Amino acid sequence: MSGFTLLELLVVMVIIGLLAGYVGPKYFAQIGKSETKTAMAQIDALGKALDQYRLDVGRYPTTEEGLSALFTKPSSEAKWGGPYLQKSVPLDPWGKPYVYKQPGEHGEYDLLSYGKDGQPGGTGEASDVTNW
């Protein structure tokens, strides 16, 4: 009768476990990088929509109007030619709203995501993704 012994099966299971322990962290690190790249792409797209808004209206939306002014017409704005986004303003890849300030500390406006931790600063996946 041919078959595998318990020892052979255990050796194979240990090898599979070692491979998973090595590959798993590498895989999840790539997911974190892709979330950061997604946030950068969304900030770039939102920046282009903000520029289009400025061309039509003559100014960027105020902090109070926020990014929603890109999709929904502010009641006080007659020159609004939007919507400037195909869908409503997305959340960042970590499920939190983007931070928009006008006037900005680093330019005419600041647009950023606080990263995975949702707090200013940080490193790695927790680092801020900004438009400056």
N, C-alpha and C positions, 0 to 999 in steps of 0.2 A: 504494500500500500504506500502510495507516495503522497506527500503533503508537507506542510510546514510545521515545524515544531514551535512550541511556545516561545522558546528563546529566539528563534529567527524572527518571529512576529514582533517581539519586544524590541529587537535591534532595529527593525524597519520603523517601528513607531518612534523610537528615540531619534533616528535620523530625520524623519519627517518633522518632529518637534524642533530639532535644532535648525532645520531649514526655515521653518515658520518663524522661529525666534530671530533669525537673521534678516529675513525678507520683510516681515511685518513692519518693523520700525522704518525701514527704507520706504515702504509703500505709503505709510501714513505721513511721512515727511513730505512726500510729493503732493499729497492732498493739501497740506498746509500751504505749500508754494502756489498751488493752483488757486486757492482761495485768495491769496494776496494778489495774484495776477488778475483775477476776476475783479477785485476791488479797484485795482489800478485802471482797468478797462472801463468800469462803470463810472469812475470819477472823471476819466477823460471824456466819456460820452455826455455826462452831466455838464461838464465844462463847455462843451460845444453847444449844448442846448442853452446854457446861460448866455453864451456869446450871441446866439441868435435872438434871444429875448432882448438883450441889450441893443442889438441893431434895430429891432422893431420899436422898443419902448423908449430907448435913449438912456437907460440906466439898468443896473442889475436889480433883481428883486431885493427888497429889504430883508433883514434877518427875520422880522415878524412875518412877512409874506412867505419866506422860506422857499424850499424847492418845489412845493406844491404849486407855486405860481407858474411853473413850467407846464403843468398839465391842466390846471383849473384857472380860469381867468379871475384875477383879482377884481373886486367890485369897483375899485377906483381907477382902473386902468383902461382908457379908451383905445390906446394904440396897440393893445395886445393882439398878436396875430397867430396865436398858438392853436392847438397845443404843440409844444416843442418836443414832447416825448410821445412815443406811440402808446405807451402804457403809463400808469401812474408811477411815481418815483419809487424805485426798488429799495429794499433794505439791503444793507451790505451782506456779504457772504456769510456772516456770522449771525444774521437775523436782527441786527440793530440798525436804527436809522442813521443816515449820513449826517454829519454836523456841518451846517452852513452858517457862515457869519459874513455879514456885509455892513460896514466895511471890514475888511480882513486885516489881520496883523501882519500878513506876509504878502499881500497884494490887494487888488480891489475887492476880492472876496476870498475867504478861506473855505475849502471844501475838504472834509476828511472823514476817515473811519478810524476809530480807536483800536481796531484789530480784534483779535479773538477775545481778549480779556475785557474789552469795553472801557478801558481806563487810559488816560493820557500816558504817553511814553511806552516803554516796554521793549522787548527784544524778540526776535524770531517771529512766530505767528502772532504774538501779542503786540508787535510794533505798530505804530500808526501808519496809515496809508494816506498821503496828502496830495494836494494839487500843486504844491510848491517844491 
